[in-house]
Amino acid sequence: MLSWDNFIQEKTQQIPNLRTWRAKSGYNRRYLQLAEQNLLNFVSNDYLGLNGDPRLIKALQDGAARYGSGSTGAPSMSGYSQEHAKLSANLAAWLGFADCLLFNSGYQLNVGLFSAIIDSNTHIWFAKNSHASHIDGILLAKAKFTTFTPEQISSIVYAIETEPTKLHIILCEGSFSMDGSCNYLAQLLELKQKFPQQILLIIDDAHGVGALGQSGYGALEQQGLDHRLVDLYIGTLGKAFASHGGFIAGNAELIHYLRHSVRSQIFSTMLPPAQAAVSNAALAIIQSDKGTQLRNKLAQNIATFKQLAINFGINIYQAEENISAIQLVMLSDLSQLNMLHQHLLDKQILVGKIAYPTVAKNVPRLRISLTSAKAPEDIAKLVATLAEKYHQ
């Protein structure tokens, strides 16, 4: 007999690896408090350790006192505030773009973006290991698409040269959430310069903006490239900014069009103004000498982790090339993944446990998220503890 209970049970059984939801009871940048445990935290995206910063908390309190707890409406109705306008202008000016559009999250942004910029004459090329939000947005847009690896970039060139009447979107991330640094950003910029009219180049630097590069401009700056050469620059406020929301920056005409066409933004209640105030306070820190110091500390922690891992013979994915805050310990199978993850938990260390379907079946991994808040002894403890069981 058909029933929804049976349907949901069958669907649940088909999920290969159920993700654990852990309710944290406290947070102090280095540690994550879960129930009675105080775990050394290597899963956070708080790359600059700004979560809990008194300046951000005060901005939240002052913003709520002025605007209330929510935005009370969609951006075209009652939801848009002076704090939102200030944040858009500040982000655009800092990054060197003409305009910037805010969203409730990077996921909301990506789910709605592609439907607004494609038609039957448009082809989307996106990196094979792109984020789920990109994939969902492209599928919802019913777009013609092709995934690519760096070895297949020549296919994009061939397609553009043989179909000059088509428009092409190239989408890539500055740092992949499950793979670390993208090391072919320079090739994509060269493609854009070669076909400036046919290509719309979009870089999503959620894991880089604010955290990477001397000025915090992200993965492109970190690799000695000019981020302003892209058409659309996507970022998040929920990682290095320790706030909430997403944004997309670009030229004035393009952002004006998106402001009036991206349905996931138009028909959503706007980000709370108090949260925009937090992001403005975070941006001020990111632009300051303190921001530079925090990025330098993060870079030092990344280098320390990689060197210690190499010294202990631990297989780090793209050990030389990956210069992002996301570091991956590649493992042979699911049993090794479960064993090492549990061993670290037993020693009060929390890292990401990544398996299929998040990544391919044959490449399970531990995901190490590094931040500027970590002390050298934290990283040393992580690597030494991992090495206790890694070679067994």
N, C-alpha and C positions, 0 to 999 in steps of 0.2 A: 504494500500500500504506500502510495506517495505521501510524504509529509515533509514539512519544513525542518522538523527535528532531524530526520534521517539525512536530508540534504546537507544541512550544516555539519553534521557529524562526519559525513563522507568528505566534504570539502576540507574540514580541519585535518583529517587523517592524511590528506594529500599534501599538506604543507611539510616540506622536508625537515626544516629545523625551526621549531617554534621559538620566537625571540622572548627573552626574559624581560619583563617589565619590573624594574626595581624602584620602589618609592623611597626617595632620599629624604632624610629628616634634617639634614644640615649640609653646609658647604663652606669650606674655608680656603678655596683656591687650590691648595695642595691635596686636600683630602675630601672624600665624598662619604658622608655619613649615611649608612644604610642600616636601619634597625639599630642593633647594638654594635655594629661594626664601624670602624673608622678606616676606610680603604684609601690607600695611596692611589690617586686618581689619574689614570692614563687613558681616559675615554672622553674627556671634555674638549669642546671646541672653543673654550675660552682662551684663545691663543696668547693674549697679552695679560691674562690674569686680572682683567678689569671688573669681573663680576664681584659685587660687594664693595667696590670702590666708593668711599663716602661722597665723592662728587657726583657719581651717578645716582646714588640713593637720594641725595638732596634734590637733584634735578627731577627725579620721579615724584618726590613729595611736593615740590613746588609746582610741577606741571599738573598734578592731580588737584592741588588746591585751587589752581586757576581755571582748569578746564573740566574737572570732574574725572571720574574713573574710566569713562569710555568716550568714544568720538560721537556717538548717538546717531550716526547716519552714514550713508554712502558719500564719497568725496564730492559729488556734484550736488548733494543736498545739504545736510547740516554737518557733515563729517570732517570737512577740510578746515584746518586752523592755521593761524599765523606760525605756530610751531612747525607744522608740516611744510609750509612755504619756506621757512627758514632752513629746515633740514635739506630740502631739495636744492635750494640755492647754494648752501654750504658744500654739499657733496659735489655738485656740478663744478663749482669754482675750484675746489680742492683737486679734483681729478682732471680738470682742464677741458671739460665738455660744456656745451652750450646750455643743456637742460638735463633734468633728472626727474624720474617718475617713481613714486613710492608705492610699495605693495605691503600687504600684511605678512607675507613670507616669500622667500625665494621660490618655494614650490608653487604658490599661487601665481607668481609671476610667470614661471615657465609653463604652467598648465594653460594659461590664457594667451601667451605671446604669439605662438606660431599660427593660430587660427586667424590672427589679425594681419599677418604679413605673407600669407601664401595664397596662390590661386592655381588654376590648372596648368599655368605656364611656369611654375616655380618648383625647383628641386632642392631638397634639403640634404646636405651631407653632414653627418655628425659622428664624432669619435665613438669607436666601438664600445669603450668603457664609460660612456656618458651616464650621468645621474638619472635615476628613475623619473624625476620630474620632467627632464627633457624628453624622455621616451614617451611618457604619458601625454605631454603636450603635443608632440608630433603625431601620435596616434589619434588623439582627439581631433586634430586639425585635418585628419584624413589626407595628409600630405604625401607627395611622392618623395621617398627618402632612400638614402643609401648610407650604411655605416662604413667607416673607413679606419684603417690603421695607418701609421706613418709610412709604411711601405706602399700604400695604395694611393698616396696623394697624387701620383701621376695620372691616376684614373680621373680625378677631378679635372685636371688640366685637359685631358683628352676630351672629356664630356663638354667642357666649355668651348673648346676650339671647334668641335664638330657640330655643336648645337648653339650657335651664337645668338639665336633668337630667344633662348630660355634665360631666366634669371636663376641664380644659385645662392643659397644660404649655406655658409659654412659655420658650424657650431662646434665649439670645443671648450674644455675647462682649463683653467690655469693650473690647478692641482686637482687631480682626480680623488674622489673621496675614498676609494678603495685601492688606489694604485700610486698615489703620490704625484710628483711633478710630471707635467706634460713637457716633453723635451723636443717638441717639433713646432713650437709656437712661432719661431722665426720663419719656418717654411710657410706657415699659414699667412703671415704678414707679407711675405714675398708674393704669394698668390694674389692677395688683395691688391697689391701694388701693380701686378701684371694685368689684372682684369678689374680695374676700379669700378666700372659701370655694371658689370655682370654679377659681381660678388657682393653680398652683404655678409660681413664677417662679425660674428657674435662670440665673445669670450665671456664665459661665466667664471668669475674668480672668487667664488664664495669662500674658499679656503685660503685665499691669498690676500684679499683686500684688507688693508690695515695692519696685517701681520708680516708680510713679506716685502722685500725691497727697502732701500735706504729711507725712502719717504713714505712707505706703506702703500704704494700704488699697486703692489701685488706681484704675482708670478712673472709678469712681463718685465717689470722693472728689475726684479731679482735676476733675470736672465739678460739684462742689458738692453732690453727692447722698449720701444715707446708704446705705452698702453693707449695713447690717444690716436693711434693709427687704426684702431678697430672701429667699426660702425656702431656697435652696441656693446656696452660694458655692463655686465650684470654682477651685482654684489649682494651680500647679505649683511644684515645688522645684528644677526644672532650669534656671531662667532667672535671675531676679534673685537667687535664693538660691545660685546656683552649686553646687548639690548634685544630688540625683536624687530623683524620686518625684512623686506628686500627692496632693492632699487635697480633701476636700469638707466644708464646715462648715454647720451648721444647728441646728435645735432638737433637744433631747435625744431626743424620741420618734422623730423622723424618722431621725436618725443611728443610733439603736439598731436600728431596722428595717433600714436599709441594711447595717449591720454583719453582720446575719444573713441577708441575702437577695441580695447582689450576688455572683454566682457567679465573676466574673473576679477578685474579691478573695479569696473564701473558699477557692478551690481553686488559689491561687498561692502559691509560696514568698514569704514576707514580705520586704520591703525590708531589706537588711542593717542591723543596729543601728548599725554604725559610720557608715553613711550618714545615719541619723537624727541621730546626734551632730553631723555636719557641718551639717545643717539647723538644729539648735538653736543652734549657734554663729553661723550666718548670721543667724538671726532676732534674736539679741542685738545684732548689728551694725545690722541694719535698724531696730530700735527705738531705737537710740542717736542721739546728736547726729551721729556719723559717718555714720549712715544718712541723716539729713536732708541733710547736706552732699553726699553722693553723689547723692541725688535732685535737689538743686538744680543740681548740675553737669550731670546728664543733661538736665534741663529747659533749661539754658542751651545745651547742645550741639544739642538739637532746634531751638531758636529760631535758632541760628547757621546751621545747615544750611539751614533754610527760607529765611532772609533772603538768604543767598549764592546759593541756587538761583534765587530770584526775580530777584536782581540780574543773573544771567547769562541770564535768559530761559528757564530750564529748567522744563518742565511738571511740577509736583509735584501728585499727586492730592490733592484737597481741601486745597489749600495753607493755607487759613485754619483749617479745621475740624480737621484731623488734628494732634493734639497728643500722639500716642503716639511711642514710640521707633522705630516702623516707618514709614519714609517711602518713598513710591513714585514713581519717575520713569516717567511714562507714555510709551509709544512707539507709533509708527505701525504697525510690522510686525515680523516675525521677523528680517528681514535687518538692520534697524536695531538690534534687540536684540543680535544676535550680534556685530555690528560694535563697538558701544559696550562690551559686556562684554569682548571681546577687547582692545580699546584700553586699558581700565582694567587688565586683567591684565598687558599689556605694560609698564605703568608701575608694577607691583607693588602694585596695589590690587584687593582681592577684594570684590565685591558679589554679591547674589543675582540670578540670571538666571531670570526667571519667565515661563513660557509655558503654552499649552494642553497638558495638561488641568488643570493647577493653577488656571489662570484661563481665562476665555472666550477664544476664538480671536482676537478682534479687539482685545484689550487686553493685549498683552505689556508687561512692565515690568521695570525694575531695582528690586530690593528693597534698601533701605539700612537696615541695623540699627545704630542709634546706642547708644552706651554712655557711662557717665560716665568711662571710662578714656581716651577720645579727647581729644587736645590740640586747641586751636583750629587749629593748623597742619595737623593731619591732615584736618580737615574742609575747610579751605581748599584743600588739595591735591586732595582728592576732587572737589570741585565744579569747580575750575579745569581739572582733567584731563578731566572729563566734558564741559565746555564746549568743549574743543578740537575735538571731533568731533560734538557734539550737533546743531549747526545745519547740518551738511553734507547 
